[in-house]
Amino acid sequence: MDRRTLADFLRARRAAIRPDVIGPRRRTPGLRREEVARLAGMSADYYVRLEQARGPRPSRQVLTALARALRLTGSERAHLFALVDMAADVPEGPSQDVPVGIVHLIDRLDDTPAFVIDAVHTLLAWNRMAVALLCDPMIWAPEDRNLIWQLFSSPLTDFGDPQVDAHARQCLADLRRAAARYPDSPVVTGLITRLRGTGDGFARRWDGYPVDPPRVTSIKRIPHPVVGDLDLDCQTVDITDRDQRLILYTAVPGSSSHAALRALSDSP
């Protein structure tokens, strides 16, 4: 933390407050230190020490309050956080906003099941083929449209199957990493609390603190009530700016699974 540069920056931004913001009778522009402290909800002594390069390392909450009190622009706010060696914008939780281009893309995939999940495997978007292959997520309550929840809450999940067990551990490793990225997210903490209520299948694996999951083959065998078992290649494309993933299921051209996908695509 560069205390001296931080102090200089705070003084400069305090002095730059426009007169019309302060009031028409103010002779000189800028806020007083006590006014900044009051607007930021902190003691005047604490703020004075920051401007004198004698203060402790401010917390994220303090920096956010100062940025608001000093009416910082986006660039100024980012600079303030950088002076304390802290990222300016940590999302409160996993993004639910799927890029429009991705939504248009999956809708155009006539013979490829595709869907988008967030950092904790909540279903955000899906196409007609995903419904035909797997199920219609709309049959679930909104809070249940999460693939990890469906995996651990279903009485039909066979954790004795090595592929299922490896998949479960991979899901929980993703959930652990998301919990570290979004420690204050009620979406993430709420999901973990709900999952703890599903029984030992979750609790035992979660308490083992999974972070480095086992390698899982991309080939998935998916049973279907109409076309039978399909062997599909599950490909994942990261949507990095949203912390989301696009999941695609494809089959080897000419294979029986490829023919089954075509049949599902042609069905009404």
C-alpha positions as CSV (number, residue, x, y, z in Angstrom):
1,M,0.0,0.0,0.0
2,D,1.4,3.4,-1.1
3,R,0.2,5.6,1.8
4,R,1.8,8.8,0.5
5,T,0.2,8.5,-3.0
6,L,-3.1,7.6,-1.5
7,A,-3.0,10.6,0.8
8,D,-2.1,12.9,-2.2
9,F,-4.9,11.4,-4.3
10,L,-7.5,11.9,-1.5
11,R,-6.5,15.5,-1.0
12,A,-6.6,16.2,-4.7
13,R,-10.1,14.7,-5.2
14,R,-11.4,16.4,-2.1
15,A,-10.3,19.8,-3.4
16,A,-11.8,19.1,-6.8
17,I,-15.4,18.9,-5.7
18,R,-17.4,21.4,-7.7
19,P,-18.7,24.5,-5.8
20,D,-22.3,23.8,-7.0
21,V,-22.1,20.4,-5.2
22,I,-21.0,22.0,-1.9
23,G,-23.3,25.0,-1.9
24,P,-23.6,28.5,-3.5
25,R,-22.2,30.4,-0.4
26,R,-19.0,28.4,-0.2
27,R,-16.0,30.8,-1.0
28,T,-13.5,28.1,-1.9
29,P,-14.2,24.8,-3.8
30,G,-13.6,21.4,-2.2
31,L,-14.9,19.6,0.8
32,R,-13.4,19.9,4.3
33,R,-11.9,16.7,5.8
34,E,-14.7,16.5,8.3
35,E,-17.3,16.7,5.5
36,V,-15.7,13.8,3.7
37,A,-15.6,11.8,6.8
38,R,-19.3,12.5,7.5
39,L,-20.3,11.6,4.0
40,A,-18.3,8.4,4.1
41,G,-19.6,7.4,7.5
42,M,-16.3,7.3,9.3
43,S,-14.6,9.3,12.1
44,A,-12.9,12.5,11.1
45,D,-9.7,11.4,12.9
46,Y,-9.6,8.2,10.8
47,Y,-9.9,10.2,7.5
48,V,-7.4,12.8,8.6
49,R,-4.8,10.0,9.3
50,L,-5.4,8.7,5.7
51,E,-4.7,12.1,4.3
52,Q,-1.6,12.4,6.4
53,A,-0.3,9.0,5.2
54,R,-0.6,7.7,8.8
55,G,-3.7,5.6,8.5
56,P,-4.1,1.8,8.4
57,R,-4.9,-0.1,5.2
58,P,-8.5,0.8,4.3
59,S,-11.0,-2.0,3.9
60,R,-13.1,-2.5,0.7
61,Q,-16.0,-1.0,2.6
62,V,-14.0,2.1,3.5
63,L,-12.8,2.6,-0.1
64,T,-16.3,2.2,-1.5
65,A,-17.6,4.8,1.0
66,L,-14.8,7.2,0.1
67,A,-15.4,6.8,-3.6
68,R,-19.0,7.7,-3.1
69,A,-18.3,10.6,-0.8
70,L,-15.7,12.1,-3.2
71,R,-17.9,11.4,-6.3
72,L,-15.2,9.5,-8.1
73,T,-15.5,8.5,-11.7
74,G,-15.0,4.9,-12.8
75,S,-11.4,5.4,-13.6
76,E,-10.7,7.4,-10.4
77,R,-12.4,4.6,-8.4
78,A,-10.3,2.0,-10.0
79,H,-7.2,4.0,-9.3
80,L,-8.2,4.4,-5.6
81,F,-8.5,0.7,-5.2
82,A,-5.3,0.1,-7.1
83,L,-3.4,2.3,-4.6
84,V,-4.4,-0.1,-1.9
85,D,-3.6,-3.1,-4.1
86,M,-7.2,-4.2,-4.3
87,A,-9.4,-4.9,-7.3
88,A,-12.1,-2.2,-7.6
89,D,-15.0,-4.3,-8.7
90,V,-15.6,-7.7,-7.1
91,P,-19.0,-9.0,-8.2
92,E,-21.4,-9.7,-5.4
93,G,-22.2,-13.1,-7.0
94,P,-22.2,-15.1,-10.2
95,S,-23.4,-13.2,-13.2
96,Q,-26.9,-14.2,-14.4
97,D,-26.7,-12.1,-17.6
98,V,-25.9,-14.3,-20.6
99,P,-24.4,-12.4,-23.6
100,V,-27.1,-11.9,-26.3
101,G,-24.7,-13.3,-28.9
102,I,-24.4,-16.6,-27.0
103,V,-28.2,-16.8,-26.7
104,H,-28.6,-16.3,-30.4
105,L,-25.8,-18.9,-31.1
106,I,-27.4,-21.7,-29.1
107,D,-30.8,-21.0,-30.6
108,R,-29.3,-21.6,-34.1
109,L,-27.9,-25.0,-33.2
110,D,-30.6,-27.2,-34.6
111,D,-29.0,-30.6,-33.9
112,T,-26.7,-29.8,-31.0
113,P,-28.0,-29.7,-27.4
114,A,-26.5,-26.6,-25.7
115,F,-27.0,-24.7,-22.5
116,V,-25.2,-22.0,-20.4
117,I,-24.4,-22.3,-16.7
118,D,-22.9,-19.8,-14.2
119,A,-20.0,-20.4,-11.8
120,V,-22.2,-22.6,-9.5
121,H,-23.8,-24.5,-12.4
122,T,-27.1,-22.7,-12.3
123,L,-28.9,-23.0,-15.7
124,L,-29.2,-19.6,-17.4
125,A,-30.1,-20.4,-21.0
126,W,-30.7,-23.5,-23.1
127,N,-32.0,-24.5,-26.6
128,R,-34.7,-26.8,-27.8
129,M,-32.3,-29.7,-28.3
130,A,-31.1,-29.5,-24.7
131,V,-34.8,-29.9,-23.7
132,A,-35.2,-32.8,-26.1
133,L,-32.1,-34.6,-24.8
134,L,-32.2,-33.9,-21.1
135,C,-35.4,-32.2,-19.8
136,D,-37.2,-28.9,-19.8
137,P,-35.7,-26.8,-16.9
138,M,-39.0,-24.9,-16.7
139,I,-40.5,-27.9,-14.9
140,W,-38.3,-27.0,-11.9
141,A,-38.8,-24.1,-9.5
142,P,-36.3,-21.3,-10.3
143,E,-34.2,-22.1,-7.2
144,D,-33.9,-25.7,-8.3
145,R,-32.6,-24.9,-11.8
146,N,-29.1,-25.8,-10.7
147,L,-27.2,-28.9,-12.0
148,I,-25.4,-29.5,-8.7
149,W,-28.6,-29.3,-6.8
150,Q,-30.3,-31.7,-9.2
151,L,-27.3,-34.1,-9.0
152,F,-27.3,-34.3,-5.2
153,S,-31.0,-33.9,-4.4
154,S,-32.2,-36.6,-6.8
155,P,-32.8,-40.1,-5.2
156,L,-31.9,-41.6,-8.6
157,T,-28.3,-40.4,-8.6
158,D,-25.9,-43.4,-8.4
159,F,-22.8,-42.3,-6.7
160,G,-21.5,-45.8,-6.9
161,D,-21.0,-45.3,-10.6
162,P,-17.3,-44.1,-11.0
163,Q,-18.3,-41.6,-13.8
164,V,-21.0,-40.1,-11.6
165,D,-18.8,-39.9,-8.6
166,A,-16.0,-38.2,-10.6
167,H,-18.5,-35.8,-12.1
168,A,-19.8,-35.0,-8.6
169,R,-16.3,-34.2,-7.3
170,Q,-15.7,-32.0,-10.3
171,C,-18.9,-30.1,-9.6
172,L,-17.9,-29.5,-6.0
173,A,-14.5,-28.4,-7.0
174,D,-16.2,-25.7,-9.2
175,L,-18.4,-24.8,-6.3
176,R,-15.4,-24.5,-3.9
177,R,-13.7,-22.1,-6.3
178,A,-16.9,-20.1,-6.8
179,A,-17.3,-19.8,-3.0
180,A,-13.7,-18.4,-2.8
181,R,-14.5,-15.9,-5.6
182,Y,-17.8,-14.8,-4.2
183,P,-17.5,-15.2,-0.4
184,D,-20.4,-12.8,0.4
185,S,-22.8,-14.0,-2.3
186,P,-26.1,-15.2,-0.8
187,V,-26.7,-17.2,-4.0
188,V,-23.5,-19.3,-3.4
189,T,-23.8,-19.6,0.4
190,G,-27.5,-20.4,0.1
191,L,-26.9,-23.2,-2.4
192,I,-24.2,-24.7,-0.1
193,T,-26.6,-24.6,2.8
194,R,-29.4,-26.3,0.8
195,L,-27.0,-28.9,-0.5
196,R,-25.9,-29.8,3.1
197,G,-29.4,-30.8,3.7
198,T,-29.4,-33.4,1.0
199,G,-27.4,-35.9,3.0
200,D,-24.0,-37.6,3.2
201,G,-23.5,-37.7,-0.6
202,F,-22.8,-34.0,-0.5
203,A,-21.5,-33.5,3.0
204,R,-18.8,-36.1,2.8
205,R,-17.4,-34.9,-0.5
206,W,-17.7,-31.2,0.5
207,D,-16.0,-31.6,3.8
208,G,-13.1,-33.2,1.9
209,Y,-12.5,-29.7,0.6
210,P,-12.3,-30.5,-3.2
211,V,-10.3,-28.0,-5.2
212,D,-8.4,-30.2,-7.7
213,P,-11.0,-32.5,-9.2
214,P,-10.2,-35.8,-10.9
215,R,-9.9,-35.8,-14.7
216,V,-13.2,-36.6,-16.2
217,T,-13.6,-38.0,-19.8
218,S,-15.6,-35.7,-22.1
219,I,-17.6,-38.7,-23.4
220,K,-20.9,-39.0,-21.6
221,R,-23.4,-41.9,-21.9
222,I,-26.8,-40.3,-21.6
223,P,-29.9,-42.5,-21.5
224,H,-33.0,-41.3,-23.3
225,P,-36.5,-42.8,-23.0
226,V,-37.2,-42.5,-26.8
227,V,-33.9,-43.0,-28.7
228,G,-32.0,-45.0,-26.1
229,D,-28.5,-44.5,-24.9
230,L,-26.4,-41.9,-26.6
231,D,-22.6,-41.6,-26.4
232,L,-21.9,-37.9,-26.7
233,D,-18.9,-35.6,-26.5
234,C,-19.4,-32.9,-23.9
235,Q,-17.5,-29.8,-24.8
236,T,-17.2,-26.7,-22.5
237,V,-16.5,-23.2,-23.8
238,D,-15.7,-20.6,-21.1
239,I,-17.4,-17.2,-21.3
240,T,-14.7,-15.6,-19.3
241,D,-16.0,-12.1,-19.0
242,R,-19.2,-13.4,-17.3
243,D,-17.7,-16.4,-15.4
244,Q,-20.1,-18.6,-17.3
245,R,-19.8,-21.8,-19.4
246,L,-21.4,-22.9,-22.7
247,I,-21.9,-26.7,-22.7
248,L,-22.3,-28.5,-26.0
249,Y,-23.2,-32.1,-26.7
250,T,-22.0,-33.5,-30.0
251,A,-21.8,-37.0,-31.5
252,V,-19.4,-38.6,-34.0
253,P,-20.9,-38.1,-37.5
254,G,-22.3,-41.4,-38.9
255,S,-22.6,-42.9,-35.4
256,S,-25.8,-44.3,-34.0
257,S,-25.7,-41.4,-31.4
258,H,-25.5,-38.9,-34.2
259,A,-28.5,-40.5,-35.9
260,A,-30.4,-40.3,-32.5
261,L,-29.6,-36.6,-32.2
262,R,-30.9,-36.0,-35.7
263,A,-34.1,-37.9,-34.8
264,L,-34.6,-35.7,-31.7
265,S,-34.0,-32.6,-33.8
266,D,-36.7,-33.7,-36.3
267,S,-39.2,-34.5,-33.6
268,P,-41.9,-31.9,-32.9
